[in-house]
């Protein structure tokens, strides 16, 4: 799905993943973004260059450290990505409608806990 969405937007998979991370955690510094994405800083530079050329992100000076920059998503561009994922969103709504609220709470808890565990393990691997 990500590959197809990226193809429609002329973005590589890593570009789309970084755009998602920037949208969720931005403004964010390139070092923090590289760590979250699991990318080498030199690779991230290419990703950010492509995203900036495409009008997806802007780099701005970090107000707390003028030597550093922050990257943030361009407002309004998320709608293009959201539109391409809307089919999946509607399909997920249909699937979820078959479950009771208590079941959805349990499923959500499971997914949040597994995502957190994956983040901790990923961070541990990045630090070693």
Chimera marker file (.cmm) of the C-alpha trace (Angstrom):
<marker_set name="trace">
<marker id="1" x="0.000" y="0.000" z="0.000" r="1" g="1" b="0" radius="0.5"/>
<marker id="2" x="2.740" y="2.437" z="0.968" r="1" g="1" b="0" radius="0.5"/>
<marker id="3" x="4.606" y="1.715" z="-2.251" r="1" g="1" b="0" radius="0.5"/>
<marker id="4" x="1.489" y="2.414" z="-4.346" r="1" g="1" b="0" radius="0.5"/>
<marker id="5" x="0.673" y="5.621" z="-2.451" r="1" g="1" b="0" radius="0.5"/>
<marker id="6" x="4.275" y="6.755" z="-2.876" r="1" g="1" b="0" radius="0.5"/>
<marker id="7" x="4.157" y="5.979" z="-6.583" r="1" g="1" b="0" radius="0.5"/>
<marker id="8" x="1.046" y="8.144" z="-6.994" r="1" g="1" b="0" radius="0.5"/>
<marker id="9" x="2.771" y="11.001" z="-5.178" r="1" g="1" b="0" radius="0.5"/>
<marker id="10" x="6.152" y="10.460" z="-6.863" r="1" g="1" b="0" radius="0.5"/>
<marker id="11" x="7.702" y="9.654" z="-3.472" r="1" g="1" b="0" radius="0.5"/>
<marker id="12" x="9.969" y="6.769" z="-2.561" r="1" g="1" b="0" radius="0.5"/>
<marker id="13" x="8.968" y="4.483" z="0.313" r="1" g="1" b="0" radius="0.5"/>
<marker id="14" x="11.552" y="6.084" z="2.631" r="1" g="1" b="0" radius="0.5"/>
<marker id="15" x="10.336" y="9.554" z="1.616" r="1" g="1" b="0" radius="0.5"/>
<marker id="16" x="6.757" y="8.687" z="2.509" r="1" g="1" b="0" radius="0.5"/>
<marker id="17" x="7.798" y="7.096" z="5.801" r="1" g="1" b="0" radius="0.5"/>
<marker id="18" x="9.831" y="10.174" z="6.752" r="1" g="1" b="0" radius="0.5"/>
<marker id="19" x="6.958" y="12.456" z="5.738" r="1" g="1" b="0" radius="0.5"/>
<marker id="20" x="4.683" y="10.496" z="8.063" r="1" g="1" b="0" radius="0.5"/>
<marker id="21" x="7.201" y="10.798" z="10.920" r="1" g="1" b="0" radius="0.5"/>
<marker id="22" x="7.609" y="14.531" z="10.294" r="1" g="1" b="0" radius="0.5"/>
<marker id="23" x="3.828" y="14.971" z="10.300" r="1" g="1" b="0" radius="0.5"/>
<marker id="24" x="3.512" y="13.077" z="13.576" r="1" g="1" b="0" radius="0.5"/>
<marker id="25" x="6.568" y="14.354" z="15.470" r="1" g="1" b="0" radius="0.5"/>
<marker id="26" x="7.511" y="17.601" z="13.757" r="1" g="1" b="0" radius="0.5"/>
<marker id="27" x="8.907" y="20.051" z="13.815" r="1" g="1" b="0" radius="0.5"/>
<marker id="28" x="11.791" y="17.652" z="14.283" r="1" g="1" b="0" radius="0.5"/>
<marker id="29" x="15.537" y="17.845" z="13.893" r="1" g="1" b="0" radius="0.5"/>
<marker id="30" x="17.209" y="15.749" z="11.208" r="1" g="1" b="0" radius="0.5"/>
<marker id="31" x="19.185" y="13.690" z="13.746" r="1" g="1" b="0" radius="0.5"/>
<marker id="32" x="16.045" y="12.741" z="15.665" r="1" g="1" b="0" radius="0.5"/>
<marker id="33" x="14.246" y="12.003" z="12.404" r="1" g="1" b="0" radius="0.5"/>
<marker id="34" x="17.088" y="9.799" z="11.134" r="1" g="1" b="0" radius="0.5"/>
<marker id="35" x="16.973" y="7.853" z="14.382" r="1" g="1" b="0" radius="0.5"/>
<marker id="36" x="13.195" y="7.393" z="14.276" r="1" g="1" b="0" radius="0.5"/>
<marker id="37" x="13.334" y="6.331" z="10.630" r="1" g="1" b="0" radius="0.5"/>
<marker id="38" x="16.362" y="4.097" z="11.114" r="1" g="1" b="0" radius="0.5"/>
<marker id="39" x="18.216" y="5.879" z="8.313" r="1" g="1" b="0" radius="0.5"/>
<marker id="40" x="21.825" y="6.959" z="7.993" r="1" g="1" b="0" radius="0.5"/>
<marker id="41" x="22.079" y="10.782" z="8.207" r="1" g="1" b="0" radius="0.5"/>
<marker id="42" x="23.483" y="10.999" z="4.657" r="1" g="1" b="0" radius="0.5"/>
<marker id="43" x="20.509" y="9.007" z="3.354" r="1" g="1" b="0" radius="0.5"/>
<marker id="44" x="18.153" y="11.261" z="5.274" r="1" g="1" b="0" radius="0.5"/>
<marker id="45" x="19.677" y="14.333" z="3.643" r="1" g="1" b="0" radius="0.5"/>
<marker id="46" x="18.656" y="12.991" z="0.231" r="1" g="1" b="0" radius="0.5"/>
<marker id="47" x="15.158" y="12.201" z="1.519" r="1" g="1" b="0" radius="0.5"/>
<marker id="48" x="14.742" y="15.711" z="2.934" r="1" g="1" b="0" radius="0.5"/>
<marker id="49" x="16.059" y="17.284" z="-0.261" r="1" g="1" b="0" radius="0.5"/>
<marker id="50" x="13.441" y="15.380" z="-2.312" r="1" g="1" b="0" radius="0.5"/>
<marker id="51" x="10.632" y="16.210" z="0.140" r="1" g="1" b="0" radius="0.5"/>
<marker id="52" x="11.594" y="19.876" z="0.153" r="1" g="1" b="0" radius="0.5"/>
<marker id="53" x="11.826" y="20.056" z="-3.664" r="1" g="1" b="0" radius="0.5"/>
<marker id="54" x="8.375" y="18.453" z="-3.858" r="1" g="1" b="0" radius="0.5"/>
<marker id="55" x="6.893" y="21.049" z="-1.520" r="1" g="1" b="0" radius="0.5"/>
<marker id="56" x="6.168" y="18.504" z="1.213" r="1" g="1" b="0" radius="0.5"/>
<marker id="57" x="8.416" y="19.912" z="3.960" r="1" g="1" b="0" radius="0.5"/>
<marker id="58" x="10.277" y="23.060" z="4.913" r="1" g="1" b="0" radius="0.5"/>
<marker id="59" x="13.495" y="23.446" z="6.855" r="1" g="1" b="0" radius="0.5"/>
<marker id="60" x="13.522" y="26.268" z="9.385" r="1" g="1" b="0" radius="0.5"/>
<marker id="61" x="16.105" y="27.469" z="11.903" r="1" g="1" b="0" radius="0.5"/>
<marker id="62" x="15.757" y="25.911" z="15.335" r="1" g="1" b="0" radius="0.5"/>
<marker id="63" x="14.773" y="28.805" z="17.638" r="1" g="1" b="0" radius="0.5"/>
<marker id="64" x="16.655" y="27.257" z="20.560" r="1" g="1" b="0" radius="0.5"/>
<marker id="65" x="19.854" y="26.614" z="18.534" r="1" g="1" b="0" radius="0.5"/>
<marker id="66" x="20.370" y="28.781" z="15.461" r="1" g="1" b="0" radius="0.5"/>
<marker id="67" x="23.078" y="26.423" z="14.171" r="1" g="1" b="0" radius="0.5"/>
<marker id="68" x="20.502" y="23.639" z="13.845" r="1" g="1" b="0" radius="0.5"/>
<marker id="69" x="17.399" y="23.245" z="11.711" r="1" g="1" b="0" radius="0.5"/>
<marker id="70" x="13.971" y="21.767" z="12.209" r="1" g="1" b="0" radius="0.5"/>
<marker id="71" x="11.915" y="20.053" z="9.545" r="1" g="1" b="0" radius="0.5"/>
<marker id="72" x="8.154" y="20.406" z="9.395" r="1" g="1" b="0" radius="0.5"/>
<marker id="73" x="5.441" y="19.277" z="7.026" r="1" g="1" b="0" radius="0.5"/>
<marker id="74" x="3.770" y="21.848" z="4.808" r="1" g="1" b="0" radius="0.5"/>
<marker id="75" x="0.226" y="22.414" z="5.984" r="1" g="1" b="0" radius="0.5"/>
<marker id="76" x="-2.467" y="21.275" z="3.606" r="1" g="1" b="0" radius="0.5"/>
<marker id="77" x="-0.315" y="18.739" z="1.763" r="1" g="1" b="0" radius="0.5"/>
<marker id="78" x="-1.455" y="15.941" z="4.100" r="1" g="1" b="0" radius="0.5"/>
<marker id="79" x="-4.797" y="15.939" z="2.312" r="1" g="1" b="0" radius="0.5"/>
<marker id="80" x="-3.129" y="14.478" z="-0.796" r="1" g="1" b="0" radius="0.5"/>
<marker id="81" x="-1.777" y="11.562" z="1.229" r="1" g="1" b="0" radius="0.5"/>
<marker id="82" x="-4.992" y="11.137" z="3.214" r="1" g="1" b="0" radius="0.5"/>
<marker id="83" x="-7.031" y="10.918" z="0.020" r="1" g="1" b="0" radius="0.5"/>
<marker id="84" x="-4.932" y="8.007" z="-1.250" r="1" g="1" b="0" radius="0.5"/>
<marker id="85" x="-5.341" y="6.162" z="2.049" r="1" g="1" b="0" radius="0.5"/>
<marker id="86" x="-9.087" y="6.860" z="2.224" r="1" g="1" b="0" radius="0.5"/>
<marker id="87" x="-9.987" y="3.522" z="0.608" r="1" g="1" b="0" radius="0.5"/>
<marker id="88" x="-8.129" y="1.698" z="3.362" r="1" g="1" b="0" radius="0.5"/>
<marker id="89" x="-9.770" y="3.908" z="5.983" r="1" g="1" b="0" radius="0.5"/>
<marker id="90" x="-13.239" y="3.006" z="4.681" r="1" g="1" b="0" radius="0.5"/>
<marker id="91" x="-12.337" y="-0.695" z="4.568" r="1" g="1" b="0" radius="0.5"/>
<marker id="92" x="-11.079" y="-0.521" z="8.162" r="1" g="1" b="0" radius="0.5"/>
<marker id="93" x="-14.318" y="1.180" z="9.242" r="1" g="1" b="0" radius="0.5"/>
<marker id="94" x="-16.255" y="-1.714" z="7.699" r="1" g="1" b="0" radius="0.5"/>
<marker id="95" x="-14.066" y="-4.288" z="9.470" r="1" g="1" b="0" radius="0.5"/>
<marker id="96" x="-14.317" y="-2.513" z="12.830" r="1" g="1" b="0" radius="0.5"/>
<marker id="97" x="-18.105" y="-2.310" z="12.568" r="1" g="1" b="0" radius="0.5"/>
<marker id="98" x="-18.186" y="-6.110" z="12.996" r="1" g="1" b="0" radius="0.5"/>
<marker id="99" x="-16.666" y="-5.858" z="16.501" r="1" g="1" b="0" radius="0.5"/>
<marker id="100" x="-18.119" y="-4.832" z="19.837" r="1" g="1" b="0" radius="0.5"/>
<marker id="101" x="-16.662" y="-1.726" z="21.503" r="1" g="1" b="0" radius="0.5"/>
<marker id="102" x="-15.020" y="-3.823" z="24.226" r="1" g="1" b="0" radius="0.5"/>
<marker id="103" x="-13.298" y="-5.956" z="21.576" r="1" g="1" b="0" radius="0.5"/>
<marker id="104" x="-12.005" y="-2.843" z="19.819" r="1" g="1" b="0" radius="0.5"/>
<marker id="105" x="-10.644" y="-1.522" z="23.119" r="1" g="1" b="0" radius="0.5"/>
<marker id="106" x="-8.753" y="-4.790" z="23.624" r="1" g="1" b="0" radius="0.5"/>
<marker id="107" x="-7.456" y="-4.818" z="20.045" r="1" g="1" b="0" radius="0.5"/>
<marker id="108" x="-6.345" y="-1.184" z="20.370" r="1" g="1" b="0" radius="0.5"/>
<marker id="109" x="-4.554" y="-1.921" z="23.636" r="1" g="1" b="0" radius="0.5"/>
<marker id="110" x="-2.768" y="-4.866" z="22.030" r="1" g="1" b="0" radius="0.5"/>
<marker id="111" x="-1.682" y="-2.809" z="19.012" r="1" g="1" b="0" radius="0.5"/>
<marker id="112" x="-0.475" y="0.108" z="21.136" r="1" g="1" b="0" radius="0.5"/>
<marker id="113" x="1.500" y="-2.182" z="23.424" r="1" g="1" b="0" radius="0.5"/>
<marker id="114" x="3.115" y="-4.062" z="20.535" r="1" g="1" b="0" radius="0.5"/>
<marker id="115" x="3.989" y="-0.798" z="18.771" r="1" g="1" b="0" radius="0.5"/>
<marker id="116" x="5.577" y="0.499" z="21.987" r="1" g="1" b="0" radius="0.5"/>
<marker id="117" x="7.544" y="-2.730" z="22.416" r="1" g="1" b="0" radius="0.5"/>
<marker id="118" x="8.755" y="-2.495" z="18.822" r="1" g="1" b="0" radius="0.5"/>
<marker id="119" x="9.815" y="1.136" z="19.376" r="1" g="1" b="0" radius="0.5"/>
<marker id="120" x="11.786" y="0.212" z="22.524" r="1" g="1" b="0" radius="0.5"/>
<marker id="121" x="13.555" y="-2.683" z="20.779" r="1" g="1" b="0" radius="0.5"/>
<marker id="122" x="14.261" y="-0.515" z="17.732" r="1" g="1" b="0" radius="0.5"/>
<marker id="123" x="15.705" y="2.253" z="19.916" r="1" g="1" b="0" radius="0.5"/>
<marker id="124" x="17.839" y="-0.295" z="21.789" r="1" g="1" b="0" radius="0.5"/>
<marker id="125" x="19.206" y="-1.639" z="18.507" r="1" g="1" b="0" radius="0.5"/>
<marker id="126" x="19.936" y="1.878" z="17.273" r="1" g="1" b="0" radius="0.5"/>
<marker id="127" x="21.859" y="2.655" z="20.477" r="1" g="1" b="0" radius="0.5"/>
<marker id="128" x="24.047" y="-0.453" z="20.291" r="1" g="1" b="0" radius="0.5"/>
<link id1="1" id2="2" r="1" g="1" b="0" radius="0.2"/>
<link id1="2" id2="3" r="1" g="1" b="0" radius="0.2"/>
<link id1="3" id2="4" r="1" g="1" b="0" radius="0.2"/>
<link id1="4" id2="5" r="1" g="1" b="0" radius="0.2"/>
<link id1="5" id2="6" r="1" g="1" b="0" radius="0.2"/>
<link id1="6" id2="7" r="1" g="1" b="0" radius="0.2"/>
<link id1="7" id2="8" r="1" g="1" b="0" radius="0.2"/>
<link id1="8" id2="9" r="1" g="1" b="0" radius="0.2"/>
<link id1="9" id2="10" r="1" g="1" b="0" radius="0.2"/>
<link id1="10" id2="11" r="1" g="1" b="0" radius="0.2"/>
<link id1="11" id2="12" r="1" g="1" b="0" radius="0.2"/>
<link id1="12" id2="13" r="1" g="1" b="0" radius="0.2"/>
<link id1="13" id2="14" r="1" g="1" b="0" radius="0.2"/>
<link id1="14" id2="15" r="1" g="1" b="0" radius="0.2"/>
<link id1="15" id2="16" r="1" g="1" b="0" radius="0.2"/>
<link id1="16" id2="17" r="1" g="1" b="0" radius="0.2"/>
<link id1="17" id2="18" r="1" g="1" b="0" radius="0.2"/>
<link id1="18" id2="19" r="1" g="1" b="0" radius="0.2"/>
<link id1="19" id2="20" r="1" g="1" b="0" radius="0.2"/>
<link id1="20" id2="21" r="1" g="1" b="0" radius="0.2"/>
<link id1="21" id2="22" r="1" g="1" b="0" radius="0.2"/>
<link id1="22" id2="23" r="1" g="1" b="0" radius="0.2"/>
<link id1="23" id2="24" r="1" g="1" b="0" radius="0.2"/>
<link id1="24" id2="25" r="1" g="1" b="0" radius="0.2"/>
<link id1="25" id2="26" r="1" g="1" b="0" radius="0.2"/>
<link id1="26" id2="27" r="1" g="1" b="0" radius="0.2"/>
<link id1="27" id2="28" r="1" g="1" b="0" radius="0.2"/>
<link id1="28" id2="29" r="1" g="1" b="0" radius="0.2"/>
<link id1="29" id2="30" r="1" g="1" b="0" radius="0.2"/>
<link id1="30" id2="31" r="1" g="1" b="0" radius="0.2"/>
<link id1="31" id2="32" r="1" g="1" b="0" radius="0.2"/>
<link id1="32" id2="33" r="1" g="1" b="0" radius="0.2"/>
<link id1="33" id2="34" r="1" g="1" b="0" radius="0.2"/>
<link id1="34" id2="35" r="1" g="1" b="0" radius="0.2"/>
<link id1="35" id2="36" r="1" g="1" b="0" radius="0.2"/>
<link id1="36" id2="37" r="1" g="1" b="0" radius="0.2"/>
<link id1="37" id2="38" r="1" g="1" b="0" radius="0.2"/>
<link id1="38" id2="39" r="1" g="1" b="0" radius="0.2"/>
<link id1="39" id2="40" r="1" g="1" b="0" radius="0.2"/>
<link id1="40" id2="41" r="1" g="1" b="0" radius="0.2"/>
<link id1="41" id2="42" r="1" g="1" b="0" radius="0.2"/>
<link id1="42" id2="43" r="1" g="1" b="0" radius="0.2"/>
<link id1="43" id2="44" r="1" g="1" b="0" radius="0.2"/>
<link id1="44" id2="45" r="1" g="1" b="0" radius="0.2"/>
<link id1="45" id2="46" r="1" g="1" b="0" radius="0.2"/>
<link id1="46" id2="47" r="1" g="1" b="0" radius="0.2"/>
<link id1="47" id2="48" r="1" g="1" b="0" radius="0.2"/>
<link id1="48" id2="49" r="1" g="1" b="0" radius="0.2"/>
<link id1="49" id2="50" r="1" g="1" b="0" radius="0.2"/>
<link id1="50" id2="51" r="1" g="1" b="0" radius="0.2"/>
<link id1="51" id2="52" r="1" g="1" b="0" radius="0.2"/>
<link id1="52" id2="53" r="1" g="1" b="0" radius="0.2"/>
<link id1="53" id2="54" r="1" g="1" b="0" radius="0.2"/>
<link id1="54" id2="55" r="1" g="1" b="0" radius="0.2"/>
<link id1="55" id2="56" r="1" g="1" b="0" radius="0.2"/>
<link id1="56" id2="57" r="1" g="1" b="0" radius="0.2"/>
<link id1="57" id2="58" r="1" g="1" b="0" radius="0.2"/>
<link id1="58" id2="59" r="1" g="1" b="0" radius="0.2"/>
<link id1="59" id2="60" r="1" g="1" b="0" radius="0.2"/>
<link id1="60" id2="61" r="1" g="1" b="0" radius="0.2"/>
<link id1="61" id2="62" r="1" g="1" b="0" radius="0.2"/>
<link id1="62" id2="63" r="1" g="1" b="0" radius="0.2"/>
<link id1="63" id2="64" r="1" g="1" b="0" radius="0.2"/>
<link id1="64" id2="65" r="1" g="1" b="0" radius="0.2"/>
<link id1="65" id2="66" r="1" g="1" b="0" radius="0.2"/>
<link id1="66" id2="67" r="1" g="1" b="0" radius="0.2"/>
<link id1="67" id2="68" r="1" g="1" b="0" radius="0.2"/>
<link id1="68" id2="69" r="1" g="1" b="0" radius="0.2"/>
<link id1="69" id2="70" r="1" g="1" b="0" radius="0.2"/>
<link id1="70" id2="71" r="1" g="1" b="0" radius="0.2"/>
<link id1="71" id2="72" r="1" g="1" b="0" radius="0.2"/>
<link id1="72" id2="73" r="1" g="1" b="0" radius="0.2"/>
<link id1="73" id2="74" r="1" g="1" b="0" radius="0.2"/>
<link id1="74" id2="75" r="1" g="1" b="0" radius="0.2"/>
<link id1="75" id2="76" r="1" g="1" b="0" radius="0.2"/>
<link id1="76" id2="77" r="1" g="1" b="0" radius="0.2"/>
<link id1="77" id2="78" r="1" g="1" b="0" radius="0.2"/>
<link id1="78" id2="79" r="1" g="1" b="0" radius="0.2"/>
<link id1="79" id2="80" r="1" g="1" b="0" radius="0.2"/>
<link id1="80" id2="81" r="1" g="1" b="0" radius="0.2"/>
<link id1="81" id2="82" r="1" g="1" b="0" radius="0.2"/>
<link id1="82" id2="83" r="1" g="1" b="0" radius="0.2"/>
<link id1="83" id2="84" r="1" g="1" b="0" radius="0.2"/>
<link id1="84" id2="85" r="1" g="1" b="0" radius="0.2"/>
<link id1="85" id2="86" r="1" g="1" b="0" radius="0.2"/>
<link id1="86" id2="87" r="1" g="1" b="0" radius="0.2"/>
<link id1="87" id2="88" r="1" g="1" b="0" radius="0.2"/>
<link id1="88" id2="89" r="1" g="1" b="0" radius="0.2"/>
<link id1="89" id2="90" r="1" g="1" b="0" radius="0.2"/>
<link id1="90" id2="91" r="1" g="1" b="0" radius="0.2"/>
<link id1="91" id2="92" r="1" g="1" b="0" radius="0.2"/>
<link id1="92" id2="93" r="1" g="1" b="0" radius="0.2"/>
<link id1="93" id2="94" r="1" g="1" b="0" radius="0.2"/>
<link id1="94" id2="95" r="1" g="1" b="0" radius="0.2"/>
<link id1="95" id2="96" r="1" g="1" b="0" radius="0.2"/>
<link id1="96" id2="97" r="1" g="1" b="0" radius="0.2"/>
<link id1="97" id2="98" r="1" g="1" b="0" radius="0.2"/>
<link id1="98" id2="99" r="1" g="1" b="0" radius="0.2"/>
<link id1="99" id2="100" r="1" g="1" b="0" radius="0.2"/>
<link id1="100" id2="101" r="1" g="1" b="0" radius="0.2"/>
<link id1="101" id2="102" r="1" g="1" b="0" radius="0.2"/>
<link id1="102" id2="103" r="1" g="1" b="0" radius="0.2"/>
<link id1="103" id2="104" r="1" g="1" b="0" radius="0.2"/>
<link id1="104" id2="105" r="1" g="1" b="0" radius="0.2"/>
<link id1="105" id2="106" r="1" g="1" b="0" radius="0.2"/>
<link id1="106" id2="107" r="1" g="1" b="0" radius="0.2"/>
<link id1="107" id2="108" r="1" g="1" b="0" radius="0.2"/>
<link id1="108" id2="109" r="1" g="1" b="0" radius="0.2"/>
<link id1="109" id2="110" r="1" g="1" b="0" radius="0.2"/>
<link id1="110" id2="111" r="1" g="1" b="0" radius="0.2"/>
<link id1="111" id2="112" r="1" g="1" b="0" radius="0.2"/>
<link id1="112" id2="113" r="1" g="1" b="0" radius="0.2"/>
<link id1="113" id2="114" r="1" g="1" b="0" radius="0.2"/>
<link id1="114" id2="115" r="1" g="1" b="0" radius="0.2"/>
<link id1="115" id2="116" r="1" g="1" b="0" radius="0.2"/>
<link id1="116" id2="117" r="1" g="1" b="0" radius="0.2"/>
<link id1="117" id2="118" r="1" g="1" b="0" radius="0.2"/>
<link id1="118" id2="119" r="1" g="1" b="0" radius="0.2"/>
<link id1="119" id2="120" r="1" g="1" b="0" radius="0.2"/>
<link id1="120" id2="121" r="1" g="1" b="0" radius="0.2"/>
<link id1="121" id2="122" r="1" g="1" b="0" radius="0.2"/>
<link id1="122" id2="123" r="1" g="1" b="0" radius="0.2"/>
<link id1="123" id2="124" r="1" g="1" b="0" radius="0.2"/>
<link id1="124" id2="125" r="1" g="1" b="0" radius="0.2"/>
<link id1="125" id2="126" r="1" g="1" b="0" radius="0.2"/>
<link id1="126" id2="127" r="1" g="1" b="0" radius="0.2"/>
<link id1="127" id2="128" r="1" g="1" b="0" radius="0.2"/>
</marker_set>
